[in-house]
Amino acid sequence: MKRIFDFLFSIIVLLLFFPIGVLIALCIISDSKGGIFYKQERVGKDGTLFYLLKFRSMYVNSAVKGVLTVGDDTRITRVGSLIRKVKLDEFPQFLNVLIGDMSIVGPRPEVPEFVALYSEEQRKVLSVRPGITDEASLAYFEESKLLATSTDPKTTYIEEIMPAKIAINLAYLVNRSLLADIIVIGKTILRIFRA
């Protein structure tokens, strides 16, 4: 049932927002050199690797400086700053959902570097498809600003933020349902409009 919901919801969103997606794509290529999309290797269900899609919001080759985005990151383009604020850079992930790599709601997929640090208990979040949104993403909606206050953002992420997000997602695994997913989707939409 969840897979059917994800598939149909994604098709509807992609069709409705296609004109906005085209506009964003045009803005991206007129703002800076490089492609429209950015893909990054993430860890999916059962530890399977896949490429997560985003609209490119940074200058080309910015990933070599690290995977975490901290505060007013100088790698972010002008258009990137705007689309990140309302999470429109995440829009292409509905294609990941159609393919079957992701779900609408589920633990956000992490990069292999950080998944390698998971304990056996924490790895349970890999038992489901990762999602575009989840309760942990809502709780840490301003994560980059939080990291900007740290003298060592990577350590803060690994030792504080990542374990807290995983704990929220482990609770989701126990109580997940289609109704719970719909509630998270509603909360996400409301949070984006408050951004």
C-alpha positions in Angstrom: 0.0 0.0 0.0 2.8 2.4 0.9 4.6 1.8 -2.4 1.4 2.5 -4.4 0.8 5.7 -2.4 4.4 6.8 -3.0 4.2 6.1 -6.7 0.9 7.9 -7.3 1.8 10.8 -5.0 5.1 11.3 -6.9 3.4 11.3 -10.3 0.9 13.9 -9.2 3.6 16.1 -7.6 5.8 15.8 -10.7 3.0 16.7 -13.1 1.7 19.6 -11.0 5.1 21.2 -10.3 6.7 20.4 -13.7 6.4 24.1 -14.9 8.1 25.3 -11.7 10.8 22.6 -12.2 11.5 23.9 -15.7 11.7 27.5 -14.3 14.2 26.4 -11.6 16.3 24.6 -14.2 16.5 27.7 -16.4 17.5 29.8 -13.4 20.2 27.3 -12.3 21.9 27.3 -15.7 21.7 31.0 -16.1 23.1 31.6 -12.6 26.3 29.5 -12.7 28.2 27.1 -14.9 27.3 23.4 -14.6 24.4 21.0 -15.0 20.9 21.3 -13.6 21.1 18.3 -11.4 23.4 17.2 -8.6 23.6 13.5 -7.7 25.2 12.1 -4.6 25.8 8.5 -3.5 23.6 7.6 -0.5 22.8 4.5 1.4 19.3 3.1 0.9 17.2 0.2 2.0 19.2 -2.8 3.3 22.5 -0.8 2.7 22.0 -0.6 -1.1 23.8 2.4 -2.6 21.9 4.7 -5.0 22.3 8.2 -6.4 20.1 10.8 -4.7 19.0 13.6 -7.1 18.8 17.3 -6.3 18.6 20.5 -8.2 22.2 21.8 -8.2 22.4 24.5 -5.6 26.2 24.8 -5.3 29.0 25.6 -7.6 30.5 22.7 -9.5 32.9 20.4 -7.6 31.8 21.9 -4.2 31.5 18.4 -2.7 35.3 18.0 -2.5 35.1 20.5 0.4 32.9 18.2 2.5 29.3 16.8 2.5 27.9 19.0 5.3 26.4 22.4 4.6 27.2 24.9 7.3 25.4 28.3 7.7 25.8 30.7 4.8 28.0 28.3 2.9 30.0 30.2 0.3 29.7 27.2 -2.1 25.9 27.9 -2.5 24.9 29.9 -5.6 22.4 32.7 -5.5 19.6 30.6 -7.0 20.7 27.7 -4.8 20.2 29.8 -1.7 16.6 30.6 -2.7 15.6 27.0 -3.6 17.3 25.6 -0.5 15.3 27.9 1.7 12.0 26.3 0.7 13.5 22.9 0.0 12.8 23.1 -3.8 16.3 21.6 -4.4 14.9 18.3 -3.1 12.1 18.2 -5.8 14.0 15.8 -8.2 13.9 13.2 -5.4 10.3 12.4 -6.5 12.1 10.7 -9.4 14.0 8.6 -6.9 10.7 7.6 -5.4 9.3 6.6 -8.9 12.4 4.5 -9.5 11.9 2.8 -6.1 15.1 4.0 -4.4 13.1 6.2 -2.0 9.8 6.7 -0.3 7.9 10.0 0.3 8.3 9.5 4.1 11.1 7.6 5.7 14.5 8.1 7.3 16.6 10.6 5.3 19.3 8.7 3.4 22.8 9.3 4.6 26.2 9.2 2.9 28.3 6.0 3.2 30.9 7.9 5.3 28.4 8.4 8.1 26.5 5.2 7.8 29.8 3.4 8.4 29.7 4.9 11.9 26.2 3.4 12.7 25.9 1.0 15.6 24.0 -2.3 15.0 20.9 -0.8 16.6 21.2 2.4 14.4 21.4 0.3 11.2 17.8 -0.7 11.7 16.9 2.5 10.0 18.2 0.9 6.8 15.4 -1.8 7.0 13.0 0.6 5.1 13.3 2.8 2.0 14.7 6.2 2.9 12.4 9.2 2.5 12.2 12.7 1.1 11.0 13.8 4.5 10.6 12.5 8.0 10.1 13.7 11.6 13.9 14.1 12.1 14.1 16.4 9.1 11.3 18.5 10.6 13.1 18.6 14.0 16.3 19.7 12.4 14.9 21.9 9.6 17.5 24.5 10.4 20.4 22.0 10.7 22.9 24.1 8.7 22.4 27.1 11.0 22.8 24.9 14.0 26.1 23.5 12.6 27.2 27.1 12.0 27.3 27.7 15.7 29.8 24.8 16.2 33.6 25.2 16.2 33.7 21.6 14.7 30.6 21.1 12.6 31.5 17.5 11.5 32.0 16.3 15.1 28.8 18.0 16.2 26.9 16.3 13.4 28.4 12.9 14.1 28.2 13.0 17.9 25.0 15.0 18.5 22.8 15.6 15.5 23.1 12.2 13.7 22.3 10.1 16.8 19.3 12.3 17.7 17.9 12.0 14.2 18.4 8.3 14.1 16.6 7.9 17.5 13.6 9.8 16.0 13.7 7.5 13.0 13.9 4.3 15.1 10.7 5.5 16.9 9.1 6.0 13.4 9.9 2.4 12.5 7.9 1.2 15.5 4.9 3.4 14.8 4.9 3.8 11.0 1.6 3.7 9.1 0.1 5.4 6.1 -1.8 7.8 8.3 1.5 8.7 10.1 3.1 9.3 6.7 0.3 11.6 5.6 0.6 13.6 8.9 4.4 14.0 8.3 3.7 15.2 4.7 1.2 17.8 6.0 3.7 19.0 8.7 6.4 19.3 6.0 4.3 21.4 3.7 3.3 23.7 6.6 7.0 24.0 7.7 8.1 24.9 4.2 5.5 27.7 3.9 6.8 29.0 7.3 10.4 29.1 6.0 
